[in-house]
Amino acid sequence: MSVRNAILGLLAQQPRHGYELRAAFEALVGGDAVWDVKPAQIYTTLARLQEAGLIEQDSIEQDGGPEKIIYSLTPDGSRELSEWFSAGIAADHQRDEFFVKLMVSLYNDQADPYQVIRAQRKRLYQDLHDLTRRRNGIDARRELAQIFLLDKSIMHLEADLRWLDLLEARLDDIRRQPLPQPPVRRRGRPKKT
């Protein structure tokens, strides 16, 4: 989920100023421990959305303090939000830092790939414990959506742990294969035909 589209969705609910958008976003995702969005990111995104004609300044509010610019959704912003709602989100499970670390460790004398797997397994179990504790502390009558988000994260961790077991069982087979190499490119100018 992009912060950009979340802001459009929050503005579709009601016009808001930047601080309200940040607070609403953090409440939506379960707090800044889950997804910390900085005020600068909110205001930069608002400026880009306004430049793109997706939002506009609705009014300026001043309650004895500094001015607060209130933003609202434009018809183009509403169309953009509808397109986002109707499209699926691509999962990016192939860009995995641990996989890169493991592959480098397979062909490197400075690391034991089995130890790399054990360290990752330890980390995943700790993450699983932390998420399960958080999930069990949530009131299902008030925050059921957060429970489902944590359930998803827990299930991903469980799948990653099973994958580590499979990987560890076949690690020697992987080590016997050659290190992937980039294709060889010919140097110099191409021949004239």
C-alpha positions in Angstrom: 0.0 0.0 0.0 1.4 3.3 -0.9 1.1 6.3 1.4 0.0 8.3 -1.6 -3.1 6.2 -2.1 -3.9 5.9 1.6 -3.9 9.7 1.7 -6.3 9.9 -1.2 -8.5 7.4 0.7 -8.4 9.3 3.9 -9.3 12.5 2.1 -12.2 10.8 0.4 -13.6 10.3 3.9 -13.3 14.0 4.8 -11.1 17.0 4.1 -8.1 17.0 6.5 -4.8 18.8 7.2 -1.4 17.1 7.2 -1.2 16.3 10.9 -4.6 14.8 10.9 -3.7 12.7 7.8 -0.5 11.4 9.6 -2.5 10.5 12.8 -5.3 8.8 10.8 -2.7 6.8 8.7 -0.9 5.6 11.9 -4.2 4.7 13.5 -5.2 2.8 10.4 -2.1 0.7 10.2 -1.8 0.0 13.9 0.6 2.6 15.1 4.0 4.0 14.2 5.7 0.7 15.4 4.0 -1.0 12.4 4.5 1.7 9.8 6.3 4.9 10.8 5.4 7.6 8.4 7.3 10.9 9.0 5.6 14.3 8.8 7.9 15.3 5.9 6.7 12.3 3.9 3.1 13.3 4.4 3.7 16.9 3.4 5.9 15.9 0.4 3.2 13.5 -0.8 0.5 16.2 -0.3 2.5 18.6 -2.5 2.9 16.0 -5.2 -0.8 15.1 -5.1 -1.7 18.7 -5.4 0.8 19.2 -8.4 -0.9 16.2 -10.1 -4.3 17.8 -9.6 -5.5 14.9 -7.4 -6.1 17.1 -4.3 -6.7 20.8 -3.7 -6.5 23.2 -0.8 -9.9 23.4 0.6 -9.4 26.0 3.3 -7.0 27.3 5.9 -7.8 26.7 9.5 -6.4 28.8 12.4 -7.4 28.1 16.0 -5.1 30.6 17.6 -2.0 28.6 16.4 -0.3 28.3 13.1 -2.3 28.0 9.9 -3.4 24.6 8.9 -4.1 24.0 5.2 -7.1 21.7 4.8 -6.9 19.4 1.7 -9.7 17.7 -0.2 -10.0 15.3 -3.0 -10.6 16.4 -6.6 -12.6 14.4 -9.1 -9.3 13.3 -10.7 -8.2 12.1 -7.2 -11.4 10.3 -6.8 -10.9 8.5 -10.1 -7.3 7.6 -9.1 -8.5 6.2 -5.8 -11.2 4.1 -7.6 -8.5 2.7 -10.0 -6.4 1.8 -7.0 -9.3 0.0 -5.3 -10.1 -2.0 -8.4 -6.5 -3.1 -9.1 -4.7 -6.0 -7.3 -1.4 -5.4 -5.5 1.6 -7.3 -6.7 3.4 -9.1 -4.0 7.2 -8.8 -4.1 8.4 -12.1 -2.5 11.5 -12.4 -4.8 13.4 -9.4 -3.5 14.6 -11.0 -0.4 17.7 -9.7 1.5 18.1 -13.0 3.4 18.2 -15.0 0.1 21.0 -12.7 -1.1 22.9 -13.1 2.1 22.6 -16.9 1.9 23.7 -17.0 -1.7 26.8 -14.9 -0.9 27.6 -17.1 2.1 27.5 -20.3 -0.1 30.5 -19.1 -2.1 32.4 -17.2 0.6 34.9 -18.5 3.1 33.9 -15.9 5.7 30.5 -17.5 6.5 29.0 -20.8 7.2 25.6 -21.0 5.3 24.2 -23.4 7.9 24.9 -20.7 10.6 23.3 -18.1 8.4 20.2 -20.2 8.3 20.3 -20.8 12.0 20.6 -17.0 12.7 17.7 -16.3 10.4 15.5 -19.0 12.0 16.3 -17.6 15.5 15.3 -14.1 14.3 12.0 -15.4 12.7 11.1 -17.3 15.9 11.7 -14.1 17.9 9.5 -12.1 15.5 6.9 -14.8 15.6 6.9 -14.7 19.4 6.6 -10.9 19.4 3.7 -10.8 16.9 1.8 -13.5 18.7 2.1 -11.7 22.0 0.9 -8.5 20.3 -2.0 -10.3 18.6 -3.0 -11.9 21.9 -3.1 -8.5 23.6 -5.6 -6.9 21.1 -9.3 -6.6 21.9 -11.1 -8.4 19.1 -14.3 -6.3 19.8 -12.5 -3.1 18.9 -9.5 -4.0 16.6 -10.5 -7.1 14.6 -8.8 -5.7 11.5 -5.5 -5.4 13.3 -5.8 -9.0 14.5 -6.2 -10.1 10.8 -3.2 -8.1 9.8 -1.1 -9.7 12.5 -2.4 -13.1 11.6 -1.2 -12.5 8.0 2.3 -11.6 9.3 2.3 -14.6 11.6 1.4 -16.9 8.7 4.1 -15.4 6.5 6.7 -16.0 9.3 5.5 -19.6 9.6 5.9 -20.1 5.9 9.4 -18.6 6.0 10.3 -21.0 8.8 9.1 -24.0 6.7 11.0 -22.7 3.7 14.2 -22.5 5.9 13.7 -26.1 6.8 13.4 -27.1 3.1 16.4 -24.9 2.2 18.6 -26.4 4.9 17.7 -29.9 3.8 18.9 -29.2 0.2 21.7 -26.8 1.0 24.5 -29.3 0.0 22.7 -29.8 -3.4 22.7 -26.1 -3.9 26.4 -25.8 -3.0 27.3 -28.3 -5.7 25.8 -26.1 -8.4 28.0 -23.4 -9.9 27.7 -19.8 -8.7 25.3 -17.9 -11.0 27.3 -15.7 -13.4 26.2 -12.7 -15.5 26.2 -13.3 -19.3 29.5 -12.6 -21.0 29.4 -9.4 -23.1 31.6 -8.9 -26.0 33.8 -5.8 -25.7 34.4 -3.3 -28.5 32.4 -2.1 -31.3 30.0 -4.3 -33.2 31.1 -5.5 -36.6 29.8 -3.6 -39.6 27.6 -5.6 -41.9 
